[in-house]
């Protein structure tokens, strides 16, 4: 009689273990991130798009107001010259070089 009881206890333990194992596998198989996956990358795209000023500026054909061609050329020349020589500094309390 005790062998039958111990065999039934082992059988019940094995069945409970199998049920726990099956529930663990089922939990692993279910995708719990589907709501997150649907929106993956949206925040990065929104931030990137918010940093673009005048995204359609290349398609516009109207002239830029406020600066003429001659002033633009001189400004560009001065900008390029600024890289050829270091900026002039000044002395502070007579410690110049």
N, C-alpha and C positions, 0 to 999 in steps of 0.2 A: 504494500500500500504506500509506503514512503517513497518507493522508487517511482510510482505513478505520479505522486504529488510533486516530487522534485522534477520529473520530466515535464509536467504541466507548467511548473514555474519557469523552467528554462524556455519552454515553448512560448510562454507569455512574455518573457523578457526579450526573446529574439523578435517576436512580433512587435513589441513596443520599440525596440531599437530600429527595426526596419521602418516603422511609421515615422520615427523622428528623422531618420536618414532621408526618407522620401520627402518629408516636409522641408528639410534643409535644402535639398536639391531643387525643389519647386521654388523656394524663395530666391535661390541664386539665379534661376532661369528667368524670373520675372524682371522686366526692365522697370526700375523705379525712377529712372532719369528721363523718361520720355518728354515730360513737360519742359525740362531744362534743355534737352537736345533740340527741341523745336525752336528755341530762341538762341541757340548757341551762336555767338559772334555778333549778335544784334547791337550790343553796347559798343563794341569796337567799331563797327561800321557807322554807327550814329556819331561817335566822337570824331572819326575821320572825316565824315561828311560835314560836320559843323565847323571844321577848321578850314574848309575850302571857301574862299571869298570870291564871289563872282565866278561860279563854275562854268557859266556860259560866256565868259568874256571873250573867248577866242572866236566865237561866232558873230559877235557884234561888229558892225562895220562903221559905226559913228566915231568921229575923231575924239581923242582925249582932250578935254578942256583944261586950260590952265597952264600949259607949257607949249612953246612953239618948237620947231625942229632945231633952230640954232641954239637955243638955250639948252635943249636936251643933249645936243652934241657936246657943248662945253661942259655940262655937268658930268657927262660920261668920261670926258677927257680928264677932268679934275679927279674923278673917282679913281681912274687907272693910275694917275700920277701919285696918288696917296700911298700906293704900295711900293713905289720905287725908293722913297726916302722915309726914314723914321720921322715921326711927329716931333716938332720942336718942343723942348721942355723948358722949364724955368727954374731958377734957383730958389730954394727955400732956406732962409736964414744963412745965406752965404755958404752953402755946402754944395756948390755946383762943381762939375768936373772940368 
